[in-house]
């Protein structure tokens, strides 16, 4: 099999038309699949066949997207979900249960922080949130016998801190847990966590993967690198017989795809957070141009960041691509092709001035979203992270005046002109 480059996989991976078939991935809008004998159906329920039986568990269109995302991340398998939050939830539930513990960076997306710190806490799963700048030794010291995962974001949302993969993967190995990384803001076009020591990657495909703000979805990609057998006592669900599937042992039977097979067989079966075929089709289409879009997003964001640094109404700018940014060295190491299309800045005058700036924008949209072709802005402290206390917000890098800007693919001069005129009207 030919090993294609990333750009080619964006366009070609996941689906290849056979003779006389549609050149473009079809939408299989269907709930169930017809068979002509009972043994074929029985093989599906015994996980002896990879064919389809019910769209809650998979469909040809969704499967094509899973294969494409796995190829782009360099993984062994993928599982699509109804949202990024669903991906995070079932990833943790696949290896955690009541009484377990995870360690997560504090400067993650507010919804994920709430999922781990509130909702999963009600399920009996405790989370210790950490400053991702602490040492490897300090991370390891926080581990408990029941710690099951170490979680971080390749590029923090919206703190824009770049994860130190060497440190975190080293800590995960010492603790004996998988390193799970949310790669949403960076995208596989700019960062491939599995190549830097992560074991599992999650995405909100709603963002750069779709890229056009048309559909909500999530994805989990398995790296096939974690040794579940070595830690069999900690992860019995991965290695011991699953009585709900006639005693199948996932690692023994499915090897480097065991985590994803278990996700499909248990989590999608029981929780049903399935991606719809139409959503998979649109996301698949979006990935066709991911490599092109991320290059333009990064170029435009860099130029806007430099403009904002020089503007008299801007107090500070956070963008890892800037040479004087605290995360610039890690960006060059782990994201050498670009620093993504998201930046943060503070308008002089604090929170009130920042909110005033938003009201004067004409081209950029105020939306609860990030990562599509249109330039958009948001005030995280009063929106995406408002459920956190001020102390929790500051610990996650969310200052009261912080404005998050997702820089689109419009003409750069038009984007800068819009920011300039809005800044010049603040307080007037």
N, C-alpha and C positions, 0 to 999 in steps of 0.2 A: 504493500500500500504506500502510495506517495505521501511524503510528509510535506504539506504545503505551508507557506508562510502565513502569518496572522491575517494579513489583508485578504489573501485568497480564501481563507477559511470563513471570514466574515460573509463572503458572497457564496461560497460553494459548499461549506460544511452543513451536515444535517439532512440534506435532501439531494438526490440525484435522479432525474427523470430517466426511466427506461424507455426503450423505443416505443413511440406512439403515445407516451404519457405526457401530462402537462409539464411544461418547462418550469412553471412557478408552483411552489408548494400549494397543494389544494387544501381547502377548508373542509375537513370531514365533520360536518355538523350532524352529529349522530350520538345516540345514547348507548346503543348496544350492538352486538356483532353476531351474525348468524353462523351456526355450525350445523353439521349434518350427522354427527354421531356423538353419543354420550362420552366416550373415552377422551375425545378432543377437549370437551368442556371440563372434564375431571382433571386433565393435565394442567389446565389454567389454575384451578383451585389448589393444586398441589405445588404450584410454582415450578412445574416442569416445562412449561411453555411460556415464551415471551410474547405470544400473540395477545390480541386485545379481547376483552370480554365486556367491559362496562367503562364508560368514559370517566367515572369518578376515579378510576385507577389508571387511566391512560387512554390516549387516542393517537392515531397516526400523526395528526398535526402537532399536538403537544409533544409527542415523542421526538419529532424532528427538531423542535426548538431545544429540547433537553440535550440532544446530541450536539447541536451547534454550540450551545453555551459551554458544554463540557469540553469541546474542542478548543474554544477560544480561551478557556481558563487552563487547559492542559490537564483536565481531570479524567477520571475513569468512568464517571456516570453523572447524570443530573436528574433532579426532580423539580418540576415546575409546580408552583402553588398559586393560590388566588391573590396573594399580596406578599410584599416583603416581610410584613409582620408575621404572616402565617409561616413563611419560611423560617424566620427566627424561632418561632414557637415550637414547631414540630422538630426542628433540628435539636433543640434542647430536650424535648420530651422523648426523643428517640433514644437518649442515653441517660436521662435524669428521671427521678421519681421523688415522691414526698420523702423528705429527710436528707436530700442531697444539696450540694452547694456548688456554685460557680463563681469565678472571678471575672469581672468585666471592667474595662476602662470606663472612667466616669464621663469622659468627653465624647459620648456616643449620641446618636440621634435621640431626641427626647422621647419619642414613642417607644423605642427599644428600652430606654432607661426605665420607663414606666412599666413596660411589659415584664422586665426582669425584677424590678424593685417593688412592684405592687401586685400585678396579676399572678405572676408565678409564685410570689410569696404566699398568696392565698392557697396555692396548690401544695405548699410545703417545701418549695425549693428556694433556698436562701441565696442572695447574691451579695458579694463584697465588691463595692465599686472602688477603684484605685486610680490614683494619679499615674498616668502612663509614663511619666518621667522618673518614677522611682526605680531603684536598681533591680537587677534580676534577683539578687539575693532577698530583697524585700518582698518581691512577688512570691517567691518560693516559700518564704516564711509565713505567708498568709494562707497557704494551702492547708486543708484538713484531710483526714482520711476519706471523707465523703465528697471531696471536690471532684467534679466530673468534667469541667471544661474551663478553658481560658479564652476570653472573647475580646475582640477589639475591632476597630475599623481601620482599613488601610489609610483612608483619609477621613478624619473626623468631621462629622456633620453637626453643627456648622463651625466647629473650632478650627478645622483645617490643619490639624496636627497630623504629621505623617508617622505611622506606626514604625517603631524600631523592631523590624522582623527578627533580626538576629537575637535581640534580647528576649523577645516574647517567645520565640520558638525554642530558645534555650531553656527558658523557665518552664515551658510546657513539657519539655522532655524530662526535666528534673522532677517535676511533679508527677509525671506519668499520665497526662491528659491530652486530648487533642486541642490544637490551636485552631479556633474558629474565627474567621475574619470576614467582616462585611466589606465587600469591595464595590459598593454601589457608587460612591462619589468618584472613585478613580476610574472604574470600568476596566475590563481586561485589556482594552486598547492601550492603557497607560501603566497598569500594574497587574501582575499575575502572582497573587499571594502564594500559590502552591509551589512556585519556583523559589520562594524565599522562606520556606519552612512551615507554612500553614498546612493543616490537614483537611480542612473543610472550608469552603467559601460560600457565602450567602449573598444574595442580591435582592434589592427591590428593582425589578425589571421595569417598573413604572418610570424610572428616571432615564439615564442615558441609553439603556438597552432599547427601549421603545423609542425614546428621543423626540417624540412628537406630541406628548401629552394626550394620547388617545386611549390608553388602557392601563389598568392596574394589574400588577403581577409580581411574582417572586420566583427565586430560583435557588436551589441548593446544589453545589457541585462537590463531589467527593474526590479527594486526591489519591486514595488508595494507599496512603503512606503510614497510617497509624496501626500499630501492632496490637490489635484487640486481644489476641491470644495471650500476649505477655501480661496483660492486666485483666485477665479473665474474671478474677474475683470482684473487680470494680465494675465491669461491664458484662454481667451475666446474660443480659438480653441479646448481646451480640454473638455469644459463643455457646450458650446452653440451648437446649431444645425449646422451640416455640410450639407450645401445645395447641395454639390456635391454627397452626399450619402443620399438623401431624408430626410434630417433633423436629421440624427443620432446624438445623444449626446454620445461621446466616453466614458466618465467616467461613465455616468449613465448606459450604456449598457454593457461595458466591464470591469468596475471596476479596479482591480489591474493589468490588462493587457492593459489598455486603451492607454498608451503611445506607446506601440509596435503595437497595431492594427492601430492606427493613422499613424504610420510610414509606415506600409505596404499599407494602403488604400490611403494615399496621396503621401508620398515621393517616395516609390518604383513605384507607379503608374505613377507619373508625371516626376520624374527624372530618374528612370530606372537604378539605380546603383546596379544591381542585381548580386548576386553570382551565378556562373554557377554550375550545378550539379557535374561536374567532380572535380571542386575545392572543393566543399563541401565534396565529397567523400574522397579526399586526406587529407583534414583537419580533418575529422572525424577519419581517420586512425591514423593521428598524435596524436590526443588526447588520443588514447588508451594507449600510453606510456608516457603521460605527467608527471605523478607522478614519474616515474622512471628516466626520463631524467632530470627533475628539481633538483632532489636529487644529481645526478652526476654532473650536471653543477655547482651547488652551492659548492659542495665539491672541485671540481677542481679549481674553481675561488678563493675560500678561500686560497688554497695552493699556487696558483700563486701570489695572492696578498701578502702573507707573504714572498714569495721568492723575489718579486720586492722590498719590503720594505728594504731588506738587501743588495740589489745590489748597488754597488758603482756608477753606471751610471744612477740611478733613483733618481730624485729629490723629488717626492712625489707620494703617492698612495691614491686613493679614492675608498673605498669598504666598504659598510655599515656593513659587517660582521666582520671587524677588531675591536678589543676592543677599540682602541683609535680613532675610526672614530666618527665624530661629530653626525652622524645619527645612531650610534650603538644602543642606547637605544630605539629609535623608531623602528629600525629593529627588535629587540627582542620582542617588544610589538605587532607590526602589521605583522611581517613576521618571526615568531619564527622557522619555519622549514628550513629557509635558506635565503640568501641574493641575490639569483639569480646568473646568470652566466656572468654578465657584470661587468667589472671594468674599471677604468680610471687611468692613471698615466702620469707623466711628465718626459721626458728624460732630463738629465742634458745637457745644451747647448741650450735650448729653441726650437723654432719652427723648425729651420734647423736640429737640432740633432734628433728631433722626426721624421721628414720626412726621414732622413738618416737611422734611425732604421728600418723603414718600408721596405726599399729596400733590407735589408739583411735577412729578414725572408724567411724561406724555407718551413716550414710546415704550418704556419698560412697564411691565404689568406687575401689580401687587397680587400675588397668588400664593396659596399654600402648596408650593411645589418647587422643585428644583430639577434641572437636568433635561431641558428640551431646547428646541431650536430658537425659541423666543427668549429674549432677555426678560428676567423677572427679578423682583426684590421681595424681601420679607423682613419683619422685625421679630426674630425668634423669641425674645424674652416675653413678648405679649401674645405669642401664637403657639408655635410648635413646642416650646419648652415652658409654657405658662403653668403647667401642672407641677413643675419643680419649684422648690423654695428658692429664694434668692441665693442662699448659701450653696445649694445644689447647682444652680445655674452658673455661679462663678466658678465652682469646682470643675464644671464642664466647659469652661472657657466662654460662657455666655455673659458678656457685659451688658448692662442696661441699655447702652447706646448702640449696640452692635446691629449693623444692617448686613444681611446676607444677600449677595447678588449672584444670580446665575446668569452668566453672560452668554448670549445666544450667538447665532450665525448671521445676524444682520450686518449691514455695512458698519465697519468699526467707527467711522467718522460720525455716523448717525447715533450710535450708542453713546459715544463720548459727549456729543453735543447735548443729548438729553440729560445726562448726569450733570453736566456743567450748568445748564440753565436751571435745573431743579436746585442744585446747591446754592446758586447765586440768589435764589428767592427765599432761602431759609431765614425766618425771623423778620420778614418784610411784609 
